[in-house]
């Protein structure tokens, strides 16, 4: 991976983090938002 590719990927991650931070900051000022995540729960017995 070249340095240019590394920089491009890092910029993408920074942009994603900035969007998440903005979302979290906005949600603090609004009503609490709920997000449903599907959780796979398996019963395993040893």
C-alpha positions in Angstrom: 0.0 0.0 0.0 1.4 3.3 -1.0 1.6 6.4 1.2 -1.1 8.1 -1.0 -3.4 5.1 -0.4 -2.8 5.2 3.3 -3.5 8.9 3.5 -6.7 8.4 1.5 -7.9 5.7 3.8 -7.1 7.7 6.9 -9.0 10.7 5.5 -12.0 8.4 5.0 -11.9 7.2 8.6 -11.5 10.8 9.9 -14.6 11.8 7.8 -16.6 8.9 9.3 -15.5 9.8 12.8 -16.5 13.4 12.3 -19.9 12.4 11.1 -20.4 10.2 14.1 -19.3 12.9 16.5 -21.7 15.4 14.8 -24.5 12.8 15.2 -23.7 12.2 18.8 -23.6 15.9 19.6 -26.9 16.5 17.8 -28.6 13.6 19.6 -27.6 15.1 23.0 -29.7 18.2 22.2 -32.7 16.2 20.8 -34.8 13.6 22.3 -33.0 10.3 23.0 -32.8 8.2 19.9 -33.0 4.5 20.0 -31.4 2.2 17.5 -32.3 -1.5 17.3 -29.5 -3.9 16.7 -30.1 -7.5 15.9 -28.3 -9.6 18.4 -27.7 -13.3 17.8 -27.9 -15.1 21.1 -26.8 -18.7 21.1 -27.0 -21.0 24.0 -23.9 -23.1 24.1 -23.3 -25.8 26.7 -19.8 -27.1 27.3 
